[in-house]
Amino acid sequence: MPPFANAAAGHSPAAATLPRRETGDEGDRSALASDPVVHHLRPCLQTARAKPSESCSNCLDHLETVLQVYLRQAHNIIPLSLPVTRSGLAPWQLRRAKEMICSRLQQGVPLAELARAVNLSSGHFVRAFKQSTGQSPHRWLVEQRIAKAKQLLVNTSLSLAEIALGCGFADQSHFGRVFSHATHTSPGAWRRCLRSNPPAQLAM
C-alpha cells in the first residue's frame, strides 16, 4: 500500500506526509526538505488527497509512484507504510461499479475494467470495494446472480438450464452448486417450495 494516500475516498492527514529513512540524521531531513522535486510534489499530493474526485483518484496513484521512485533514486529513501484511514470507495465509484456489474451479470465484467472505470488499480479497487460492501467484487457478483435467478424462478417458467445461462452461470450444474451453497436448497426445490407456499413464508 503506498504510504501517502489511498486512491479511494477517505484519507488521514498522515497519508500526505513525506516518508523518512529508517535510519538518518537531521542532515538527511534538511536535504529532503530543500529538494525542489519534493517541494513541488508534496503540495500536489496534498491537493489531490483533499479532493477525492474521479480525476484526483487517478492522479494520486501516479504521483505516489513518481515520488517513491524519485526518493529511492535521489535520496536512497525507502518509503515506510504510514497509517491510513480507509473508508472504501467514494459514492460515485461504488455506484458505477455496482451498475457495471449488474448490467452485465450474464457475461461478467473483468476486474481490470471495473478498476479502470473508477480510476483505481485493480488491487486498490478490490480492497476498497470490500471495505465498502463487506464482500469481494466476485462474491457480490455471485449474490446478484443468485438474486436474479430467484426472480426468474418466481416470475417465469424458464427451465433451470435457461436460468443458469441467463444469470451468468457456466451451466445448470454450476448454477445448482452455487445456489445450494447460498440457500441450502436446490433451485428446483426452492421453486417447488414457492409454488406450494405463500410468498410471504418463503425466504427470498
C-alpha positions as a LaTeX table, in Angstrom:
\begin{tabular}{lrrr}
\hline
Residue & $x$ (\AA) & $y$ (\AA) & $z$ (\AA) \\
\hline
Met1 & 0.00 & 0.00 & 0.00 \\
Pro2 & 1.54 & 3.39 & $-0.99$ \\
Pro3 & 2.34 & 5.50 & 2.10 \\
Phe4 & 0.88 & 8.80 & 1.01 \\
Ala5 & $-2.79$ & 8.19 & 0.27 \\
Asn6 & $-5.29$ & 5.56 & $-0.70$ \\
Ala7 & $-6.69$ & 6.34 & $-4.12$ \\
Ala8 & $-10.16$ & 5.59 & $-2.82$ \\
Ala9 & $-12.05$ & 8.25 & $-0.90$ \\
Gly10 & $-11.16$ & 8.98 & 2.71 \\
His11 & $-7.62$ & 9.69 & 3.85 \\
Ser12 & $-5.96$ & 10.74 & 7.06 \\
Pro13 & $-3.66$ & 13.79 & 7.15 \\
Ala14 & $-0.74$ & 11.41 & 7.69 \\
Ala15 & $-1.32$ & 9.98 & 4.24 \\
Ala16 & 0.23 & 13.04 & 2.54 \\
Thr17 & 3.29 & 13.31 & 4.75 \\
Leu18 & 6.69 & 12.50 & 3.33 \\
Pro19 & 8.41 & 9.21 & 4.09 \\
Arg20 & 11.63 & 9.17 & 6.06 \\
Arg21 & 14.68 & 6.96 & 6.26 \\
Glu22 & 14.64 & 4.08 & 8.63 \\
Thr23 & 17.97 & 5.43 & 9.83 \\
Gly24 & 19.03 & 9.03 & 9.22 \\
Asp25 & 20.03 & 12.36 & 10.76 \\
Glu26 & 18.98 & 15.98 & 10.60 \\
Gly27 & 21.20 & 16.48 & 7.55 \\
Asp28 & 19.17 & 13.90 & 5.63 \\
Arg29 & 15.93 & 15.62 & 6.56 \\
Ser30 & 17.29 & 19.02 & 5.65 \\
Ala31 & 18.35 & 17.79 & 2.22 \\
Leu32 & 14.94 & 16.26 & 1.70 \\
Ala33 & 13.12 & 19.42 & 2.75 \\
Ser34 & 15.17 & 21.56 & 0.33 \\
Asp35 & 14.81 & 19.19 & $-2.61$ \\
Pro36 & 12.94 & 21.11 & $-5.37$ \\
Val37 & 11.16 & 18.00 & $-6.70$ \\
Val38 & 9.84 & 17.07 & $-3.27$ \\
His39 & 8.95 & 20.71 & $-2.65$ \\
His40 & 6.68 & 20.76 & $-5.72$ \\
Leu41 & 5.21 & 17.27 & $-5.50$ \\
Arg42 & 4.23 & 17.46 & $-1.85$ \\
Pro43 & 1.52 & 20.15 & $-2.30$ \\
Cys44 & 0.25 & 18.28 & $-5.37$ \\
Leu45 & $-0.29$ & 15.19 & $-3.24$ \\
Gln46 & $-1.98$ & 17.21 & $-0.52$ \\
Thr47 & $-4.31$ & 18.86 & $-3.05$ \\
Ala48 & $-5.24$ & 15.56 & $-4.68$ \\
Arg49 & $-5.86$ & 13.97 & $-1.28$ \\
Ala50 & $-8.12$ & 16.84 & $-0.24$ \\
Lys51 & $-10.28$ & 16.46 & $-3.36$ \\
Pro52 & $-11.17$ & 12.77 & $-3.76$ \\
Ser53 & $-12.85$ & 13.26 & $-7.13$ \\
Glu54 & $-12.79$ & 10.97 & $-10.13$ \\
Ser55 & $-9.76$ & 12.66 & $-11.69$ \\
Cys56 & $-7.79$ & 13.14 & $-8.47$ \\
Ser57 & $-8.11$ & 9.48 & $-7.55$ \\
Asn58 & $-6.19$ & 8.63 & $-10.71$ \\
Cys59 & $-3.65$ & 11.40 & $-10.10$ \\
Leu60 & $-2.83$ & 10.05 & $-6.63$ \\
Asp61 & $-1.65$ & 6.70 & $-7.96$ \\
His62 & 0.69 & 8.37 & $-10.46$ \\
Leu63 & 2.03 & 10.98 & $-8.05$ \\
Glu64 & 2.73 & 8.40 & $-5.37$ \\
Thr65 & 4.64 & 6.21 & $-7.81$ \\
Val66 & 6.68 & 9.10 & $-9.19$ \\
Leu67 & 7.65 & 10.40 & $-5.76$ \\
Gln68 & 8.55 & 6.97 & $-4.41$ \\
Val69 & 10.82 & 6.21 & $-7.38$ \\
Tyr70 & 12.47 & 9.62 & $-7.08$ \\
Leu71 & 13.10 & 9.28 & $-3.35$ \\
Arg72 & 14.71 & 5.90 & $-3.86$ \\
Gln73 & 16.99 & 7.12 & $-6.64$ \\
Ala74 & 17.88 & 10.60 & $-5.39$ \\
His75 & 17.95 & 10.09 & $-1.63$ \\
Asn76 & 18.11 & 6.31 & $-1.14$ \\
Ile77 & 14.90 & 6.51 & 0.87 \\
Ile78 & 12.59 & 3.53 & 1.17 \\
Pro79 & 9.05 & 4.81 & 1.89 \\
Leu80 & 7.53 & 3.45 & 5.05 \\
Ser81 & 3.92 & 2.38 & 5.33 \\
Leu82 & 2.16 & 5.07 & 7.33 \\
Pro83 & $-1.26$ & 4.73 & 8.97 \\
Val84 & $-4.06$ & 5.47 & 6.52 \\
Thr85 & $-7.73$ & 5.86 & 7.32 \\
Arg86 & $-9.57$ & 3.74 & 4.79 \\
Ser87 & $-13.20$ & 4.34 & 4.03 \\
Gly88 & $-13.69$ & 2.30 & 0.90 \\
Leu89 & $-14.91$ & 3.60 & $-2.42$ \\
Ala90 & $-16.32$ & 7.07 & $-2.92$ \\
Pro91 & $-20.10$ & 7.04 & $-3.54$ \\
Trp92 & $-19.70$ & 7.63 & $-7.28$ \\
Gln93 & $-17.14$ & 4.82 & $-7.51$ \\
Leu94 & $-19.33$ & 2.31 & $-5.67$ \\
Arg95 & $-22.39$ & 3.31 & $-7.71$ \\
Arg96 & $-20.55$ & 2.94 & $-11.02$ \\
Ala97 & $-19.01$ & $-0.41$ & $-10.08$ \\
Lys98 & $-22.36$ & $-1.85$ & $-8.99$ \\
Glu99 & $-24.10$ & $-0.56$ & $-12.11$ \\
Met100 & $-21.48$ & $-2.17$ & $-14.34$ \\
Ile101 & $-21.69$ & $-5.49$ & $-12.52$ \\
Cys102 & $-25.49$ & $-5.59$ & $-12.56$ \\
Ser103 & $-25.74$ & $-4.59$ & $-16.21$ \\
Arg104 & $-23.50$ & $-7.47$ & $-17.28$ \\
Leu105 & $-24.43$ & $-10.33$ & $-14.96$ \\
Gln106 & $-24.54$ & $-12.83$ & $-17.80$ \\
Gln107 & $-21.04$ & $-12.32$ & $-19.15$ \\
Gly108 & $-19.38$ & $-10.66$ & $-16.17$ \\
Val109 & $-17.04$ & $-7.66$ & $-16.11$ \\
Pro110 & $-13.26$ & $-8.15$ & $-15.92$ \\
Leu111 & $-11.78$ & $-6.85$ & $-12.68$ \\
Ala112 & $-9.32$ & $-4.64$ & $-14.55$ \\
Glu113 & $-12.20$ & $-3.00$ & $-16.44$ \\
Leu114 & $-14.08$ & $-2.27$ & $-13.22$ \\
Ala115 & $-10.96$ & $-0.78$ & $-11.67$ \\
Arg116 & $-10.31$ & 1.43 & $-14.71$ \\
Ala117 & $-13.89$ & 2.68 & $-14.64$ \\
Val118 & $-13.35$ & 4.15 & $-11.18$ \\
Asn119 & $-9.73$ & 5.22 & $-11.80$ \\
Leu120 & $-8.08$ & 2.78 & $-9.41$ \\
Ser121 & $-5.56$ & $-0.01$ & $-9.72$ \\
Ser122 & $-7.06$ & $-3.49$ & $-9.52$ \\
Gly123 & $-5.58$ & $-4.07$ & $-6.07$ \\
His124 & $-6.88$ & $-0.78$ & $-4.70$ \\
Phe125 & $-10.30$ & $-1.43$ & $-6.18$ \\
Val126 & $-10.67$ & $-4.88$ & $-4.61$ \\
Arg127 & $-9.65$ & $-3.61$ & $-1.17$ \\
Ala128 & $-11.86$ & $-0.53$ & $-1.35$ \\
Phe129 & $-14.86$ & $-2.46$ & $-2.70$ \\
Lys130 & $-14.63$ & $-4.95$ & 0.14 \\
Gln131 & $-14.28$ & $-2.09$ & 2.62 \\
Ser132 & $-17.49$ & $-0.54$ & 1.25 \\
Thr133 & $-19.61$ & $-3.68$ & 0.87 \\
Gly134 & $-18.06$ & $-6.24$ & 3.18 \\
Gln135 & $-17.63$ & $-8.54$ & 0.17 \\
Ser136 & $-15.17$ & $-9.04$ & $-2.64$ \\
Pro137 & $-16.35$ & $-7.95$ & $-6.11$ \\
His138 & $-16.71$ & $-11.61$ & $-7.13$ \\
Arg139 & $-18.76$ & $-12.53$ & $-4.05$ \\
Trp140 & $-21.04$ & $-9.52$ & $-4.63$ \\
Leu141 & $-21.43$ & $-10.54$ & $-8.29$ \\
Val142 & $-22.44$ & $-14.08$ & $-7.27$ \\
Glu143 & $-25.06$ & $-12.73$ & $-4.89$ \\
Gln144 & $-26.57$ & $-10.57$ & $-7.64$ \\
Arg145 & $-26.70$ & $-13.58$ & $-9.95$ \\
Ile146 & $-28.49$ & $-15.61$ & $-7.28$ \\
Ala147 & $-30.93$ & $-12.75$ & $-6.67$ \\
Lys148 & $-31.73$ & $-12.56$ & $-10.40$ \\
Ala149 & $-32.11$ & $-16.34$ & $-10.56$ \\
Lys150 & $-34.65$ & $-16.20$ & $-7.74$ \\
Gln151 & $-36.64$ & $-13.59$ & $-9.62$ \\
Leu152 & $-36.69$ & $-15.77$ & $-12.72$ \\
Leu153 & $-37.66$ & $-18.84$ & $-10.70$ \\
Val154 & $-40.57$ & $-16.88$ & $-9.23$ \\
Asn155 & $-41.77$ & $-14.94$ & $-12.25$ \\
Thr156 & $-41.08$ & $-17.18$ & $-15.25$ \\
Ser157 & $-41.44$ & $-20.75$ & $-16.38$ \\
Leu158 & $-37.91$ & $-20.89$ & $-17.78$ \\
Ser159 & $-36.05$ & $-24.13$ & $-17.30$ \\
Leu160 & $-33.22$ & $-24.30$ & $-14.78$ \\
Ala161 & $-30.72$ & $-24.56$ & $-17.65$ \\
Glu162 & $-32.09$ & $-21.38$ & $-19.25$ \\
Ile163 & $-32.00$ & $-19.52$ & $-15.93$ \\
Ala164 & $-28.45$ & $-20.70$ & $-15.32$ \\
Leu165 & $-27.19$ & $-19.32$ & $-18.63$ \\
Gly166 & $-29.26$ & $-16.15$ & $-18.32$ \\
Cys167 & $-27.72$ & $-15.34$ & $-14.96$ \\
Gly168 & $-24.10$ & $-15.95$ & $-15.93$ \\
Phe169 & $-23.53$ & $-19.46$ & $-14.58$ \\
Ala170 & $-21.49$ & $-21.87$ & $-16.67$ \\
Asp171 & $-24.28$ & $-24.46$ & $-16.83$ \\
Gln172 & $-27.15$ & $-25.90$ & $-14.82$ \\
Ser173 & $-24.82$ & $-27.95$ & $-12.66$ \\
His174 & $-22.75$ & $-24.90$ & $-11.74$ \\
Phe175 & $-25.94$ & $-22.95$ & $-11.03$ \\
Gly176 & $-27.21$ & $-25.71$ & $-8.77$ \\
Arg177 & $-24.00$ & $-25.88$ & $-6.74$ \\
Val178 & $-23.77$ & $-22.13$ & $-6.19$ \\
Phe179 & $-27.48$ & $-21.75$ & $-5.44$ \\
Ser180 & $-27.47$ & $-24.66$ & $-2.99$ \\
His181 & $-24.43$ & $-23.31$ & $-1.20$ \\
Ala182 & $-26.14$ & $-19.94$ & $-0.73$ \\
Thr183 & $-29.65$ & $-21.11$ & 0.15 \\
His184 & $-29.11$ & $-24.66$ & 1.47 \\
Thr185 & $-31.60$ & $-25.97$ & $-1.07$ \\
Ser186 & $-31.57$ & $-26.68$ & $-4.79$ \\
Pro187 & $-33.10$ & $-24.27$ & $-7.34$ \\
Gly188 & $-35.76$ & $-26.86$ & $-8.21$ \\
Ala189 & $-36.69$ & $-27.43$ & $-4.56$ \\
Trp190 & $-36.73$ & $-23.68$ & $-3.97$ \\
Arg191 & $-39.16$ & $-23.19$ & $-6.87$ \\
Arg192 & $-41.41$ & $-26.06$ & $-5.75$ \\
Cys193 & $-41.46$ & $-24.65$ & $-2.21$ \\
Leu194 & $-42.54$ & $-21.31$ & $-3.61$ \\
Arg195 & $-45.38$ & $-22.88$ & $-5.56$ \\
Ser196 & $-46.70$ & $-24.72$ & $-2.52$ \\
Asn197 & $-46.33$ & $-21.88$ & $-0.01$ \\
Pro198 & $-47.45$ & $-18.23$ & 0.08 \\
Pro199 & $-44.58$ & $-15.94$ & $-1.00$ \\
Ala200 & $-44.53$ & $-14.25$ & 2.42 \\
Gln201 & $-43.48$ & $-17.51$ & 4.03 \\
Leu202 & $-40.56$ & $-18.12$ & 1.70 \\
Ala203 & $-37.19$ & $-16.57$ & 2.49 \\
Met204 & $-36.05$ & $-14.74$ & $-0.60$ \\
\hline
\end{tabular}
